[in-house]
Amino acid sequence: MANVTARIKIKGKNYETSVDLDEALKVRDGKGDVISALQSNGIYYDLSKANIVPSSDLKSAFGTADLYKIAKKIITSGEIQKTQEFRDAQREEKIKKILNLIVKNAMDQNGRPYTEERIKRAIEEVHYNFDNRPAEQQVPEIINKLKPIIPISFHTKKIRIKVPARFTGHVYGLFKEFKESENWLPNGDLEVIINIPAGMQIDFYDKLNSATHGAIQSEDLTKQ
């Protein structure tokens, strides 16, 4: 993978270093090794000009002059430059995920599934521009735009979820795109009712259970 610049701004100053993009992204995900990711022998104010930061300034900004500790801080908390090739690949992967979710869950007026090619053509007809938001946030918007031009229904699940008070701050944002109603209980617990595309359930529950250590309670209301 290409070598790119990783940077962070502290107290109004930029600090940059060179990293391997693939390895740096692994470090950011908690799975990589900063030694493998780092491709530079120092930290720079401006990497392109080789304007290296002295140890005294590193200690002032990061509390240490240790190259690997600083590099890890920059990688995990700063900005990692993305190559155009990488951005294009990310975009194509997201579009593929969105199309797959729609094809798996959408039906025509006779209950028959749509082909991926038909969904692609319909999306082109409405001139939808895919953006950087997660796939699950874009799908409901796309479906609403498609309804005026093709008879399309979407298989969703209606679920009641109860989140213990201590975890509500961690997961509240996850409900944003699917929330039908919410109810804050006297003890601080949060009870929400969501409508979510059936094909998104597994990923949604994985995120929810990871953030709450499996402490949620859920009830399927779809058939009630």
Secondary structure as the mmCIF struct_conf table of DSSP 4:
data_model
#
loop_
_struct_conf.conf_type_id
_struct_conf.id
_struct_conf.beg_label_comp_id
_struct_conf.beg_label_asym_id
_struct_conf.beg_label_seq_id
_struct_conf.end_label_comp_id
_struct_conf.end_label_asym_id
_struct_conf.end_label_seq_id
STRN STRN1 ASN A 3 ILE A 10
TURN_TY1_P TURN_TY1_P1 LYS A 11 GLY A 12
STRN STRN2 LYS A 13 ASP A 20
HELX_RH_AL_P HELX_RH_AL_P1 LEU A 21 ARG A 28
TURN_TY1_P TURN_TY1_P2 ASP A 29 GLY A 30
BEND BEND1 GLY A 32 GLY A 32
HELX_RH_AL_P HELX_RH_AL_P2 VAL A 34 ALA A 37
STRN STRN3 LEU A 38 LEU A 38
BEND BEND2 ASN A 41 GLY A 42
STRN STRN4 TYR A 44 ASP A 46
HELX_RH_3T_P HELX_RH_3T_P1 LEU A 47 LYS A 49
TURN_TY1_P TURN_TY1_P3 ALA A 50 ALA A 50
STRN STRN5 ASN A 51 ILE A 52
HELX_LH_PP_P HELX_LH_PP_P1 VAL A 53 PRO A 54
HELX_RH_AL_P HELX_RH_AL_P3 SER A 55 PHE A 62
BEND BEND3 GLY A 63 GLY A 63
HELX_RH_AL_P HELX_RH_AL_P4 LEU A 67 SER A 77
BEND BEND4 GLY A 78 GLY A 78
STRN STRN6 GLU A 79 ILE A 80
HELX_RH_AL_P HELX_RH_AL_P5 GLN A 84 ASN A 105
STRN STRN7 ALA A 106 MET A 107
TURN_TY1_P TURN_TY1_P4 GLN A 109 ASN A 110
BEND BEND5 GLY A 111 GLY A 111
HELX_LH_PP_P HELX_LH_PP_P2 ARG A 112 ARG A 112
STRN STRN8 PRO A 113 PRO A 113
HELX_LH_PP_P HELX_LH_PP_P3 TYR A 114 THR A 115
HELX_RH_AL_P HELX_RH_AL_P6 GLU A 116 GLU A 125
TURN_TY1_P TURN_TY1_P5 VAL A 126 HIS A 127
BEND BEND6 ASN A 132 ARG A 133
HELX_RH_AL_P HELX_RH_AL_P7 ALA A 135 LEU A 146
TURN_TY1_P TURN_TY1_P6 LYS A 147 ILE A 149
BEND BEND7 ILE A 150 ILE A 150
STRN STRN9 SER A 153 PHE A 154
STRN STRN10 THR A 156 VAL A 163
HELX_RH_3T_P HELX_RH_3T_P2 ALA A 165 PHE A 167
HELX_RH_AL_P HELX_RH_AL_P8 THR A 168 VAL A 171
HELX_RH_3T_P HELX_RH_3T_P3 TYR A 172 PHE A 175
TURN_TY1_P TURN_TY1_P7 LYS A 176 PHE A 178
STRN STRN11 LYS A 179 TRP A 184
TURN_TY1_P TURN_TY1_P8 PRO A 186 ASN A 187
BEND BEND8 GLY A 188 GLY A 188
STRN STRN12 LEU A 190 PRO A 197
HELX_RH_3T_P HELX_RH_3T_P4 ALA A 198 MET A 200
HELX_RH_AL_P HELX_RH_AL_P9 GLN A 201 THR A 212
TURN_TY1_P TURN_TY1_P9 HIS A 213 GLY A 214
STRN STRN13 GLN A 217 ASP A 220
TURN_TY1_P TURN_TY1_P10 THR A 222 LYS A 223
#
